[in-house]
Amino acid sequence: MDSKQKQIEDRIGHVFAHPALLEEALTHPSYAIERRHPPPDNQRLEFLGDAVLQLVVSEMLFSRLPEGDEGILTRVRSAVAKEETLVGFARELALGEALLLGNGEIRTGGVERASNLGDAFEAVLAALYLDGGLPPVRALCERLLAPFLKDVESLLAEENPKGALQELTQRKRHLAPTYEVMGMEGPVHDPCFTVRVLLDGTPLATATGNSRRTAERNAATLALEKLRADEEEQNGE
């Protein structure tokens, strides 16, 4: 095991009884294909790691959100298991520094490529599982996911602000928000839409975006912030 892989062990908090598993998890197909005697790459482990991640995250959410129904649990799991989040975990563990990549992949920025980092993270989870079972996987996921699960409502709002706004307004006021396009400027290939969101005819927020969908999403985000600030003020916080 080289020094970079040893550093990964330290960051993960697990010493591998079978170090070859970690090396395989960090071996990109481009590296393997350039070897005269190709070592196993991380694609099979990535496949297993995806399933392990889904199980462990589902188990965590089932335990931590006893009031959450199936829809909420599914949405939270999707938010914390999407590629963008996994790439963040990979960077937190500095997996890119230890990835074994082919020369062409290195030249084209493979060390920072999102797909490479996300696959490597899932492959490392599978290696952990095969080496030590679920306990080390749970320990790592608990540590990495803790910040995300402190405020599930904000997490869902960031993931789907329009859905979060609708849930909030229906729960608090039994009303659904509506969206109105105020205008569109700029050339066809680079438009700027202006959209406002209303509740029972009263404007809540106005925002812009390079598509109607993006502008609606941005307006919903601003409306959520406004409604929550108003609620905090009313509660004297």
C-alpha positions in Angstrom: 0.0 0.0 0.0 1.5 3.4 -1.0 1.5 6.5 1.2 -1.5 8.1 -0.5 -3.7 5.0 0.1 -2.5 5.0 3.7 -3.7 8.6 4.0 -7.0 7.5 2.7 -7.2 4.9 5.4 -6.5 7.5 8.0 -9.3 9.8 6.6 -11.8 7.0 6.4 -10.9 5.7 9.9 -10.4 2.1 8.8 -7.3 0.0 8.4 -7.9 -2.6 5.6 -7.3 -6.2 6.4 -7.2 -6.6 2.6 -5.4 -3.6 1.2 -6.0 -4.8 -2.4 -9.6 -3.9 -2.0 -8.8 -0.2 -1.5 -6.3 -0.2 -4.4 -9.0 -1.7 -6.6 -11.5 1.0 -5.5 -9.0 3.7 -6.5 -8.1 2.2 -9.9 -9.8 3.9 -12.8 -10.4 1.8 -16.0 -8.1 4.1 -17.9 -5.2 3.1 -15.6 -5.9 -0.6 -15.9 -6.2 -0.6 -19.7 -2.7 1.0 -20.0 -1.0 -1.8 -18.0 0.5 -4.8 -19.7 -1.2 -7.0 -17.1 -4.3 -5.0 -16.3 -5.3 -4.9 -12.6 -9.0 -5.0 -11.7 -10.6 -1.5 -12.0 -13.2 0.0 -9.7 -16.3 -0.4 -11.8 -17.6 -3.6 -10.2 -17.0 -2.1 -6.8 -18.8 1.1 -7.8 -21.8 -1.1 -8.7 -21.8 -2.7 -5.3 -21.1 0.5 -3.5 -24.2 2.2 -5.0 -26.3 -0.5 -3.4 -24.5 -0.3 -0.1 -24.9 3.4 0.0 -28.6 3.2 -0.7 -29.0 0.6 2.1 -27.0 2.5 4.7 -28.6 5.9 3.9 -32.1 4.4 4.0 -31.3 2.8 7.3 -30.0 6.1 8.7 -33.0 8.1 7.5 -35.5 5.5 8.8 -33.9 5.8 12.2 -33.4 9.6 12.3 -36.7 10.7 10.7 -39.3 8.6 12.6 -42.1 11.0 11.4 -41.0 11.0 7.8 -43.3 9.2 5.3 -42.0 7.2 2.3 -42.1 10.3 0.1 -40.0 12.4 2.5 -37.5 9.6 3.1 -37.1 9.0 -0.7 -36.6 12.7 -1.4 -34.0 13.1 1.4 -32.2 10.0 0.2 -32.1 11.3 -3.3 -30.7 14.6 -2.1 -27.9 13.1 -0.1 -27.0 10.4 -2.6 -26.9 12.5 -5.8 -23.6 12.7 -7.7 -22.9 16.3 -6.6 -23.0 15.2 -2.9 -20.9 12.1 -3.5 -18.3 14.2 -5.3 -18.1 16.5 -2.3 -17.5 13.5 0.0 -14.8 12.2 -2.4 -13.1 15.6 -2.2 -13.5 15.7 1.6 -11.6 12.4 1.7 -9.1 13.6 -0.9 -9.8 10.5 -3.1 -8.7 12.3 -6.2 -5.1 12.5 -4.9 -4.9 8.7 -4.6 -6.8 7.8 -7.8 -4.8 5.7 -10.3 -5.6 7.2 -13.7 -4.3 6.6 -17.2 -2.0 9.2 -18.8 -4.8 10.4 -21.1 -7.2 10.8 -18.3 -4.7 12.7 -16.2 -4.0 15.1 -19.1 -7.7 15.9 -19.6 -8.3 16.7 -15.9 -9.6 13.3 -14.7 -8.4 13.9 -11.2 -11.2 16.5 -10.7 -13.8 14.9 -13.0 -17.1 14.5 -11.1 -17.9 11.1 -12.5 -14.5 9.7 -11.5 -14.8 11.1 -8.0 -18.3 9.9 -7.5 -17.5 6.4 -8.8 -14.4 6.3 -6.6 -16.4 7.2 -3.5 -19.0 4.4 -4.1 -16.2 2.0 -4.9 -14.5 2.8 -1.6 -17.8 2.2 0.2 -17.9 -1.3 -1.4 -14.3 -2.0 -0.4 -15.1 -1.0 3.1 -18.2 -3.3 3.1 -16.2 -6.3 1.7 -13.4 -5.7 4.2 -15.3 -5.0 7.4 -19.0 -5.4 6.8 -21.6 -2.6 7.4 -20.2 -1.1 10.6 -17.3 0.8 9.0 -19.6 2.0 6.2 -22.2 3.2 8.7 -19.5 5.0 10.7 -18.2 6.8 7.6 -21.6 7.7 6.3 -22.7 8.9 9.7 -19.7 11.3 9.8 -20.1 12.6 6.3 -23.9 12.9 6.3 -24.4 14.5 9.8 -24.2 18.1 8.5 -26.8 17.4 5.8 -29.3 15.8 8.2 -29.2 18.6 10.8 -31.7 20.6 8.8 -33.7 18.3 6.5 -36.2 21.0 5.6 -33.5 23.3 4.2 -31.9 20.3 2.4 -35.2 19.6 0.6 -35.7 23.3 -0.1 -32.3 23.5 -1.7 -33.0 20.4 -3.7 -36.5 21.3 -4.8 -37.5 24.9 -3.8 -40.8 24.9 -5.7 -41.9 21.7 -4.0 -40.8 23.0 -0.6 -42.6 26.3 -1.1 -45.8 24.5 -2.1 -45.6 22.2 1.0 -45.0 25.2 3.3 -47.8 27.3 1.9 -50.3 24.4 1.9 -49.4 23.5 5.4 -49.5 27.0 6.8 -52.1 28.7 4.6 -53.9 25.9 2.7 -52.9 27.6 -0.5 -50.7 26.7 -3.5 -48.3 29.3 -5.0 -48.7 30.4 -8.7 -46.0 31.6 -11.1 -46.2 34.4 -13.6 -43.8 35.3 -16.4 -43.2 39.0 -16.2 -41.1 39.2 -19.3 -38.2 37.8 -21.4 -35.2 39.8 -22.6 -32.1 39.0 -24.6 -31.4 36.9 -27.7 -33.0 33.6 -28.3 -29.8 31.7 -27.6 -29.3 33.5 -24.3 -32.6 34.6 -22.9 -33.3 36.1 -19.5 -36.7 35.3 -18.0 -38.3 37.3 -15.2 -40.8 35.4 -13.1 -42.7 36.3 -10.0 -44.4 33.9 -7.5 -47.7 34.8 -5.9 -49.8 33.4 -3.1 -53.5 34.1 -3.4 -52.7 36.9 -5.8 -50.1 38.5 -3.5 -46.6 38.7 -4.9 -44.0 36.9 -2.7 -40.8 37.2 -4.8 -39.5 38.0 -8.2 -36.4 36.5 -9.8 -34.6 36.0 -13.1 -33.1 33.0 -14.9 -31.9 31.8 -18.3 -35.0 29.6 -18.6 -38.5 29.8 -17.2 -37.9 26.8 -15.0 -34.7 28.3 -13.5 -36.4 31.7 -12.9 -39.3 29.9 -11.2 -36.9 27.9 -9.0 -35.0 31.1 -8.1 -38.3 32.9 -7.3 -39.4 30.0 -5.1 -36.1 30.1 -3.2 -36.5 33.8 -2.5 -40.1 33.3 -1.4 -39.1 30.5 1.0 -36.5 32.8 2.6 -39.1 35.6 2.9 -41.8 33.4 4.5 -39.3 31.8 6.9 -37.9 35.2 7.9 -41.5 36.4 8.5 -42.3 33.4 10.6 -39.2 33.8 12.7 -40.0 37.5 13.3 -43.5 36.6 14.3 -42.1 34.0 16.7 -39.8 36.6 18.2 -36.6 34.7 17.1 
